[in-house]
Amino acid sequence: MRETKKTTRSQWLVNAAMIAALYVVLTFAQNTLLPGTASMPVQFRVAEVVTIFALYTSAAIPGLTVGCIIANLSSIAALGAYDLIFGSLASLCAALAMYALRKVRWLRLPIAAALMPALMNGIFVGFELDFFFINAWRFDFFDFLLQGGLVALGELGVLFVLGLPLSVLMEKRFGRFLKLAG
């Protein structure tokens, strides 16, 4: 019995590490091929498609958070430590919310869960951009809405154009396995 628990815990850690690595590799590859597109205010960070894994395993929560931290280290020169804090906090909150909403479906799609990265990144990163970069340590509600809306728009693009089709494909191909992994 003890070996089973240890193996299960080990599998969970490996899954978290693989999700983190996939997020980092996708972000670095995108920034290499299309410089800046994964870290601009209106971004289409392809790695955000990996957030869909939060629908299927709790290992995605630390995996996405750590992956975001490592990926954001590449933009620390431009954005300072702020993005490490706010971007990673947004990823953590989005992954937690997605996991909590994983069974909520509309038209058989996890739409509520797919909205969470847009909502969290819109709020956290929108605040970061407004407060630290646009208005130099001053909060402006209109600028916050603008910046947050632009960030959320990019997130919605990734999750609705790539993420939801990926979830449909995964559930069709690996449905039985995903239920066991959940």
C-alpha positions in Angstrom: 0.0 0.0 0.0 2.8 2.4 0.9 4.5 1.8 -2.5 1.3 2.7 -4.3 1.0 6.0 -2.5 4.6 6.8 -3.2 4.3 5.9 -6.8 1.1 8.0 -7.2 2.8 11.0 -5.5 5.8 10.5 -7.8 3.6 10.4 -10.8 1.9 13.6 -9.7 5.2 15.4 -9.3 6.4 14.2 -12.7 3.2 15.4 -14.3 3.6 18.8 -12.6 7.2 19.0 -13.8 6.2 18.0 -17.4 3.5 20.7 -17.5 6.0 23.3 -16.2 8.6 22.2 -18.8 6.0 22.3 -21.6 4.9 25.8 -20.6 8.5 27.0 -20.5 9.6 25.4 -23.8 6.5 26.8 -25.6 7.1 30.3 -24.3 10.9 30.3 -25.1 10.2 28.8 -28.5 7.7 31.5 -29.3 9.9 34.3 -28.0 12.8 32.9 -30.1 10.7 32.6 -33.3 8.6 35.7 -32.8 10.4 38.0 -30.4 8.2 39.7 -27.8 4.9 38.1 -28.8 4.8 36.1 -25.6 5.4 39.0 -23.3 3.8 42.1 -24.7 0.6 43.7 -23.4 -1.5 42.3 -26.2 0.1 38.9 -26.3 -0.9 35.6 -27.7 1.2 33.4 -25.5 0.8 29.9 -27.0 2.0 28.3 -23.8 -1.3 29.4 -22.2 -3.0 26.5 -24.0 -1.3 24.2 -21.4 -3.6 25.7 -18.8 -6.2 23.3 -20.2 -4.4 20.6 -18.3 -5.9 22.1 -15.1 -9.2 20.5 -16.1 -7.7 17.0 -15.8 -5.1 17.1 -13.0 -4.3 19.1 -9.9 -0.7 18.6 -10.8 -1.3 21.4 -13.4 -1.6 23.9 -10.5 2.0 23.9 -9.4 3.1 23.0 -12.9 1.6 26.1 -14.5 2.8 28.3 -11.7 6.4 27.1 -11.8 6.3 27.2 -15.6 5.1 30.8 -15.6 7.8 31.8 -13.1 10.6 30.2 -15.2 9.2 31.6 -18.4 8.9 35.1 -16.9 12.5 35.0 -15.9 13.3 35.6 -19.6 11.5 38.9 -19.5 12.8 40.1 -16.2 15.1 42.7 -17.8 12.1 44.4 -19.5 9.5 44.0 -16.8 11.5 43.7 -13.6 10.4 41.4 -10.8 6.8 42.6 -11.1 5.9 40.0 -13.7 7.4 37.2 -11.7 5.1 38.2 -8.9 1.9 39.3 -10.6 2.1 37.0 -13.7 2.8 33.9 -11.5 0.1 34.9 -9.0 -2.4 35.2 -11.9 -1.3 31.7 -13.2 -1.8 30.2 -9.8 -5.2 31.7 -9.3 -6.3 30.8 -12.8 -5.2 27.2 -12.4 -6.9 26.9 -9.0 -10.1 28.3 -10.5 -9.9 26.1 -13.6 -9.5 23.0 -11.5 -12.4 24.1 -9.3 -14.6 24.6 -12.4 -13.4 21.6 -14.3 -16.8 19.8 -14.2 -18.9 22.9 -15.2 -19.8 22.6 -18.8 -21.8 24.6 -21.3 -22.6 22.9 -24.6 -20.2 20.2 -23.3 -17.4 22.6 -23.2 -15.4 23.9 -20.2 -16.1 27.5 -21.1 -16.3 28.8 -17.5 -12.9 27.3 -16.7 -11.5 28.6 -20.0 -12.5 32.1 -19.0 -10.4 32.0 -15.8 -6.9 32.7 -17.3 -8.4 35.7 -19.1 -10.0 37.0 -16.0 -7.1 36.4 -13.6 -4.4 37.7 -16.0 -6.6 40.6 -17.0 -6.9 41.6 -13.3 -3.3 40.9 -12.1 -1.3 41.7 -15.1 -3.6 44.6 -16.0 -2.9 46.1 -12.6 0.8 45.4 -13.0 1.0 47.2 -16.3 -1.1 50.1 -15.2 0.5 50.7 -11.8 4.1 50.0 -12.4 4.6 50.8 -16.1 1.9 53.1 -17.5 1.3 55.4 -14.5 4.5 55.2 -12.5 3.2 53.9 -9.2 -0.2 55.5 -9.5 -3.5 53.6 -10.2 -5.7 54.8 -13.0 -9.0 52.8 -13.3 -9.4 53.6 -17.1 -5.8 52.5 -17.9 -6.3 49.4 -15.7 -9.4 48.5 -17.7 -7.6 49.1 -21.0 -4.5 47.1 -20.1 -6.4 44.4 -18.3 -8.8 44.1 -21.3 -5.9 43.8 -23.8 -4.2 41.1 -21.7 -7.6 39.3 -21.3 -8.2 39.5 -25.0 -5.0 37.7 -25.8 -5.8 35.0 -23.2 -9.3 34.5 -24.6 -7.8 34.1 -28.0 -5.4 31.4 -26.9 -8.0 29.5 -24.8 -10.9 29.7 -27.2 -8.9 29.2 -30.4 -6.5 26.6 -29.2 -7.5 25.5 -25.6 -11.1 24.5 -26.1 -10.4 22.5 -29.3 -7.5 20.8 -27.4 -9.8 19.8 -24.6 -12.4 18.4 -27.0 -9.6 16.4 -28.8 -8.2 15.2 -25.5 -11.6 14.1 -24.2 -12.4 12.3 -27.5 -9.0 10.5 -27.7 -8.2 10.0 -24.0 -11.6 10.3 -22.3 -11.4 7.1 -20.2 -7.8 7.8 -19.2 -8.6 11.4 -18.2 -11.3 10.3 -15.9 -8.9 8.0 -14.1 -6.2 10.7 -13.9 -8.6 13.4 -12.6 
